[in-house]
Amino acid sequence: MVSAALASTGVDDGLWTRYGEAYSVAAGIISLGKMVQQVALVVGALILLVSLVSALSSESWLMFGVGALITAIVSGGGWISGMITIDQEQIMQSIIDDAANTFPLLDNPSKAQFLGVTSPGQSAARKDRCCGKPNQQKQNEPVASPLVANLL
């Protein structure tokens, strides 16, 4: 549910639910990408094990070399596929952040709270200083994404 601070912004619960579900889908895509990577490594290890057993039983190390090559191709391809899937999540999250940041019915404090720059009890001004320097963000400038917010 929406906290008291969010309810005071006048933003409809449906908006928060929609973006929350979109972030959940993005997190699910990360899980899928990691699973693809892990499966690729397990399949590669099994191929390598079978080629080793085959090479030991037939005393042909050529079989092991072929198995090692196939292992590298399968594991490497699977790992890269998992990375591409995880990168898609990063793109999706950036699009969601941009949509929330440019949503016309949200004021800057609501945008900051939604994007995770401020906590519900913290003021919209966030912090007075960043990295030993005064905070240079102006009132009407867009709010930074959660990745940049960790630096602020």
C-alpha positions as CSV (number, residue, x, y, z in Angstrom):
1,M,0.0,0.0,0.0
2,V,0.9,3.6,-0.3
3,S,2.6,5.2,2.7
4,A,1.2,8.4,4.3
5,A,3.9,10.5,2.6
6,L,2.9,9.1,-0.8
7,A,-0.8,9.5,-0.1
8,S,-0.2,13.2,0.7
9,T,1.2,13.8,-2.8
10,G,-2.2,13.2,-4.4
11,V,-0.8,10.5,-6.7
12,D,-3.2,7.7,-7.5
13,D,-2.4,4.3,-6.1
14,G,-2.7,2.8,-9.5
15,L,0.4,4.7,-10.7
16,W,2.5,3.4,-7.9
17,T,1.2,-0.1,-8.5
18,R,1.9,0.1,-12.2
19,Y,5.5,1.2,-11.8
20,G,6.0,-1.2,-8.9
21,E,4.9,-4.1,-11.1
22,A,7.2,-2.9,-13.9
23,Y,10.1,-2.9,-11.5
24,S,9.2,-6.4,-10.4
25,V,9.2,-7.6,-14.0
26,A,12.6,-6.0,-14.4
27,A,13.9,-7.9,-11.3
28,G,12.4,-11.1,-12.8
29,I,14.4,-10.5,-15.9
30,I,17.6,-10.3,-13.9
31,S,16.7,-13.7,-12.3
32,L,16.2,-15.2,-15.7
33,G,19.5,-13.9,-17.0
34,K,21.4,-15.3,-14.0
35,M,19.6,-18.6,-14.4
36,V,20.6,-18.8,-18.1
37,Q,24.2,-18.2,-17.0
38,Q,24.1,-20.8,-14.4
39,V,22.5,-23.4,-16.7
40,A,25.2,-22.7,-19.3
41,L,28.0,-23.3,-16.8
42,V,26.4,-26.6,-15.6
43,V,25.8,-27.9,-19.1
44,G,29.4,-26.9,-20.1
45,A,30.7,-28.7,-17.0
46,L,28.7,-31.8,-17.9
47,I,30.0,-31.8,-21.5
48,L,33.5,-31.4,-20.2
49,L,33.0,-34.3,-17.8
50,V,31.6,-36.6,-20.5
51,S,34.4,-35.8,-22.8
52,L,37.0,-36.5,-20.1
53,V,35.4,-39.8,-19.3
54,S,35.3,-40.7,-23.0
55,A,38.9,-39.6,-23.4
56,L,40.0,-41.8,-20.5
57,S,38.1,-44.8,-21.6
58,S,39.3,-44.6,-25.2
59,E,42.7,-43.1,-24.5
60,S,42.0,-40.6,-27.2
61,W,42.8,-37.1,-25.9
62,L,41.5,-35.7,-29.2
63,M,38.0,-36.5,-27.8
64,F,38.8,-34.4,-24.7
65,G,40.1,-31.5,-26.8
66,V,36.8,-31.5,-28.9
67,G,34.8,-31.7,-25.7
68,A,36.7,-28.8,-24.2
69,L,36.1,-26.7,-27.3
70,I,32.4,-27.5,-27.3
71,T,32.3,-26.7,-23.5
72,A,33.9,-23.3,-24.2
73,I,31.4,-22.5,-27.0
74,V,28.3,-23.7,-25.0
75,S,29.4,-22.0,-21.7
76,G,30.6,-18.9,-23.3
77,G,27.5,-18.5,-25.5
78,G,25.2,-19.2,-22.6
79,W,27.1,-16.7,-20.4
80,I,26.9,-14.0,-23.0
81,S,23.1,-14.7,-23.5
82,G,22.6,-14.3,-19.8
83,M,24.5,-11.0,-19.8
84,I,22.4,-9.7,-22.7
85,T,19.2,-10.7,-20.8
86,I,20.5,-8.8,-17.7
87,D,21.3,-5.8,-19.9
88,Q,17.8,-5.8,-21.1
89,E,16.7,-5.4,-17.5
90,Q,18.9,-2.4,-17.2
91,I,17.4,-0.8,-20.3
92,M,13.9,-1.6,-19.0
93,Q,14.6,0.0,-15.6
94,S,16.0,3.1,-17.3
95,I,12.9,3.5,-19.4
96,I,10.7,3.1,-16.3
97,D,12.8,5.7,-14.4
98,D,12.5,8.1,-17.4
99,A,8.8,7.6,-17.6
100,A,8.4,8.3,-13.9
101,N,10.7,11.3,-14.0
102,T,8.8,12.9,-16.9
103,F,5.3,12.0,-15.6
104,P,3.5,15.4,-15.6
105,L,1.3,14.7,-12.6
106,L,4.3,14.2,-10.2
107,D,6.0,17.0,-8.5
108,N,9.8,16.9,-7.9
109,P,9.5,15.6,-4.3
110,S,7.2,12.8,-5.5
111,K,9.6,11.9,-8.3
112,A,12.5,11.8,-6.0
113,Q,10.7,9.6,-3.5
114,F,9.5,7.3,-6.3
115,L,12.9,6.9,-7.9
116,G,14.4,6.1,-4.5
117,V,16.4,9.3,-4.1
118,T,14.6,10.1,-0.8
119,S,13.0,8.0,1.8
120,P,9.3,8.7,2.8
121,G,10.4,10.6,5.9
122,Q,13.1,12.6,4.3
123,S,12.6,16.1,2.8
124,A,12.7,16.7,-1.0
125,A,15.9,18.7,-0.5
126,R,17.7,15.4,0.3
127,K,21.1,16.4,1.4
128,D,22.7,19.8,1.6
129,R,26.1,18.6,0.5
130,C,27.5,16.0,-1.9
131,C,31.0,14.7,-1.7
132,G,32.2,17.7,0.2
133,K,30.7,20.2,-2.3
134,P,27.4,22.0,-2.2
135,N,24.5,20.3,-4.0
136,Q,24.2,22.0,-7.3
137,Q,20.8,20.6,-8.3
138,K,18.2,23.3,-9.0
139,Q,14.5,23.1,-8.1
140,N,13.2,22.4,-11.7
141,E,15.9,20.0,-12.8
142,P,15.0,16.3,-13.3
143,V,15.8,14.0,-10.5
144,A,18.7,11.5,-10.8
145,S,18.1,7.8,-11.3
146,P,18.6,5.4,-8.3
147,L,22.1,4.5,-9.6
148,V,23.2,8.1,-9.6
149,A,21.3,8.8,-6.4
150,N,23.7,6.6,-4.4
151,L,26.4,9.1,-5.3
152,L,24.4,12.1,-4.1
